[in-house]
Amino acid sequence: MAGTALISPALAKWRLADMDGTAGGIGVLLMLAFVFWLYIWLPASMAAGRGRSSVGWVILTIVFSPFITIIALLVLGPTVETALARLRNS
């Protein structure tokens, strides 16, 4: 509340009340979108792009950590079948 010290108490109360409604709801939606992206979309798309099971890697992400599974997917790389298909197409 260091920034509200220069503002009158009535104005500071108005600013806090305003933040609880709309900004709080938007903040919650942004946080949920980030969690969905981190725990569901990112590992699933990385796994699918590497020829691995999207559902399996999402479950691993939920059980362990998104950072561990993302690093594991980067280290493992594509499956042999996916790598061979990419070589044939290029």
PyMOL commands that set and color helices and strands:
alter all, ss='L'
color gray80, all
select helices_A, chain A and resi 2-4+9-49+54-63+66-76+80-89
alter helices_A, ss='H'
color red, helices_A
deselect
rebuild
show_as cartoon
